[in-house]
C-alpha cells in the first residue's frame, strides 16, 4: 500500500496575501508550505495538550494544601526560627 493511501487532503481557503506571506516565510526557512504548516499545526496541538494537562494538574489536590494550612505552616516555621 502506498504512503499516500493513508493520508487525506484538506483544502484551506486563505486570503491570497496570507498565502503569499506563508509561502515566503516557508521558503526563507527552506521548507515547503506543506512542511511549514504541518510543523505549525503539530506545535499548536502540543501547546493545547500541554495547557490541558497543566490545568488538569492544577485541579489535582492530592498533594496540595489549603491556603489556611499553608499559612499555618509558615507561621510555625517563622516562630521556630525567631
Secondary structure, 3 states (H helix, E strand, C coil): CCHHHHCCCCCCCCCHHHHHHHHHHHHHCCCCHHHHHHHHHHHHHHHHHHHHHHHHHHHCCCCCCCHHHHHHHHHHHHHHHC
